């Protein structure tokens, strides 16, 4: 039960952070492109790589950090469903260039962000 509570609290934190990032990016860069979701997914991919590689078997109150941070915080922070609907909305508005750019950027940049996070996390553990 404690594990579920920690993951749920982490998810609430991650979701709140994603919402704040989305609002901030929209205010800063405007609503014409889903910068907030892209940023959340890139940042989350990087941080998940770090967490998975660096946290190892560490626990808090008997619950693994990878569960609290990975499933909870970063699971709430990143979002495939928002990415999916953003691509569909751009396509529905005949903004095919933006839809293609967003789709490609998300897949490629998140992949490299995750790889970079894994490399950083492993170097933090000393087994790069």
C-alpha positions as CSV (number, residue, x, y, z in Angstrom):
1,X,0.0,0.0,0.0
2,X,2.9,2.4,0.8
3,X,4.3,1.7,-2.7
4,X,1.0,2.7,-4.3
5,X,0.8,5.9,-2.2
6,X,4.4,7.0,-3.1
7,X,3.8,6.3,-6.8
8,X,0.5,8.2,-6.7
9,X,2.1,11.2,-4.9
10,X,4.9,11.1,-7.5
11,X,2.3,11.1,-10.3
12,X,0.5,14.1,-8.8
13,X,3.8,16.0,-8.7
14,X,4.8,15.0,-12.2
15,X,1.3,15.9,-13.6
16,X,1.5,19.3,-11.8
17,X,4.9,20.0,-13.2
18,X,3.8,19.1,-16.8
19,X,0.8,21.4,-16.5
20,X,3.0,24.3,-15.3
21,X,5.5,23.6,-18.1
22,X,2.7,23.6,-20.7
23,X,1.2,26.8,-19.4
24,X,4.6,28.5,-19.3
25,X,5.6,27.4,-22.8
26,X,2.3,28.5,-24.3
27,X,2.6,31.9,-22.7
28,X,6.2,32.2,-23.8
29,X,6.1,30.8,-27.3
30,X,2.4,30.9,-28.1
31,X,-0.2,28.2,-28.8
32,X,0.6,27.5,-32.5
33,X,2.9,24.5,-31.7
34,X,2.7,22.0,-28.8
35,X,6.1,23.1,-27.3
36,X,5.0,22.2,-23.7
37,X,4.3,18.6,-24.5
38,X,7.4,18.3,-26.6
39,X,9.5,19.7,-23.8
40,X,7.9,17.5,-21.2
41,X,8.5,14.4,-23.3
42,X,12.2,15.3,-24.1
43,X,13.0,16.3,-20.5
44,X,11.1,13.2,-19.1
45,X,12.9,10.9,-21.5
46,X,16.3,12.2,-20.4
47,X,15.4,12.1,-16.7
48,X,13.9,8.6,-17.0
49,X,17.2,7.4,-18.5
50,X,19.1,9.0,-15.6
51,X,16.8,7.5,-13.0
52,X,16.8,4.0,-14.5
53,X,20.6,3.9,-14.7
54,X,21.5,5.8,-11.5
55,X,18.9,4.8,-9.0
56,X,19.7,1.1,-9.1
57,X,18.3,-0.7,-6.1
58,X,17.9,2.4,-3.9
59,X,14.8,2.5,-1.8
60,X,12.8,5.0,0.3
61,X,10.7,3.4,3.0
62,X,11.1,0.0,1.3
63,X,9.9,1.3,-2.1
64,X,12.4,1.5,-5.0
65,X,13.2,5.0,-6.3
66,X,12.8,3.7,-9.9
67,X,9.1,3.1,-9.1
68,X,8.5,6.5,-7.3
69,X,10.5,8.6,-9.8
70,X,10.1,6.6,-13.0
71,X,6.5,5.4,-12.8
72,X,5.2,8.1,-10.5
73,X,6.8,11.4,-11.2
74,X,8.0,10.9,-14.7
75,X,5.0,8.8,-15.7
76,X,2.9,11.8,-14.7
77,X,5.2,14.3,-16.3
78,X,5.5,12.7,-19.7
79,X,2.5,12.0,-22.0
80,X,2.0,10.0,-25.1
81,X,-1.7,10.7,-25.2
82,X,-1.2,14.5,-25.4
83,X,1.5,13.9,-28.0
84,X,-0.9,11.8,-30.0
85,X,-3.8,14.3,-29.9
86,X,-1.5,17.2,-30.7
87,X,-0.3,15.5,-33.9
88,X,-3.9,14.7,-34.8
89,X,-5.1,18.3,-34.2
90,X,-2.3,19.7,-36.3
91,X,-3.2,17.3,-39.1
92,X,-6.9,18.1,-38.8
93,X,-6.1,21.8,-39.3
94,X,-4.1,20.9,-42.5
95,X,-0.8,21.8,-40.7
96,X,1.0,18.8,-42.1
97,X,4.4,20.3,-42.0
98,X,4.0,21.1,-38.3
99,X,2.5,17.7,-37.6
100,X,5.4,15.9,-39.3
101,X,8.0,18.1,-37.6
102,X,6.4,17.5,-34.2
103,X,6.2,13.7,-34.8
104,X,9.7,13.4,-36.0
105,X,11.2,15.7,-33.4
106,X,9.5,13.9,-30.6
107,X,10.6,10.4,-31.7
108,X,14.2,11.4,-32.5
109,X,14.9,13.9,-29.8
110,X,13.3,11.8,-27.1
111,X,15.3,8.8,-28.2
112,X,18.5,10.7,-27.9
113,X,17.5,12.3,-24.7
114,X,16.8,8.9,-23.2
115,X,20.1,7.6,-24.4
116,X,21.9,10.7,-23.0
117,X,20.1,10.2,-19.7
118,X,21.2,6.5,-19.5
119,X,24.8,7.4,-20.3
120,X,24.7,10.1,-17.6
121,X,23.1,7.8,-15.0
122,X,25.6,5.1,-15.7
123,X,28.5,7.5,-15.4
124,X,27.0,8.6,-12.0
125,X,27.2,5.0,-10.9
126,X,30.7,4.6,-12.3
127,X,29.9,1.9,-14.9
128,X,29.8,4.0,-18.1
